[in-house]
């Protein structure tokens, strides 16, 4: 049986990797890291298990935060909310969870499940439903496999909880988002309960190990006084979209999302040019000064501080920040017709078609960057 013990020290790398793979969204993983470290310090390591080792009839439950990442900076969860959501979902189902899951491999939601696993003693499955972060609840590989989000339980810091049963996953998003707004813009959730057999059919495997390894790469490159962007692009067949300084940032919280656009003035090899990045919790579209799309959802647009090499989330974007943007290919599932229907440019109201980041960019210097 393939299993890995995750201790408190591993969470530094996991939080870093989750922040990078979160494409600017998913909430600040530092908050989830603190929650998870506190839990692991009391209980000991969390067991990370391979999807193949989960029984067909096991009950697998994703646990996560829903809401605007900017709200989470001022509305810190205590940890009781997510435990209440899980307990109420188990009570409704009349069955205890066998294993926990991450809904997304990015941001806060890549670390919160470790806290819940530590507190409950349940193992955490090595995989997730996105391979990155997306802004809406139905935007998971589970939806493509016909798995229902409901029954779903939301819980907030005041002790309120809501049980939702909906006709489909898009309606679940709409109803849960409205409740989240009423709960102050953020809530903790247990949903998408599934059998072990369903989990194996729908999960993007190995992503928890991947974000830990990304975090270790970030830490090692920074320790060696190298910017980690080049090493990460080499590893994931990524493209250096541009580097520049934020000269304007528009950000607002609307309907439970952090929406906006950043304008970046190019520096170094990109001097004399201007770029823009749209976001809805996560970075969705990057364009150059001619309005040409350089990378678009569902491919990943990842930001690193150009000086320190640390991941930058959308809520951390500010005037004057020097940022390096990287484009990475999404998991093949997201590039299918079903995947693009869920998370392609058209869903977010853009009039451009999806084109893979490798076709939009002719950056052929990926390997030479590391030489």
Helices and strands as residue ranges (DSSP letters): E 3-6, H 10-21, H 29-43, E 46-49, G 51-53, E 59-67, H 69-72, H 80-93, E 99-101, G 107-110, H 112-120, E 123-125, E 127-128, H 141-144, E 152-155, E 161-164, H 169-182, E 186-195, H 196-202, E 204-205, H 207-223, H 229-236, E 239-254, E 257-266, G 268-270, E 274-280, E 283-287, E 293-296, E 300-305, G 314-316, E 322-328, G 332-335, H 337-343, G 345-348, H 357-360, G 368-370
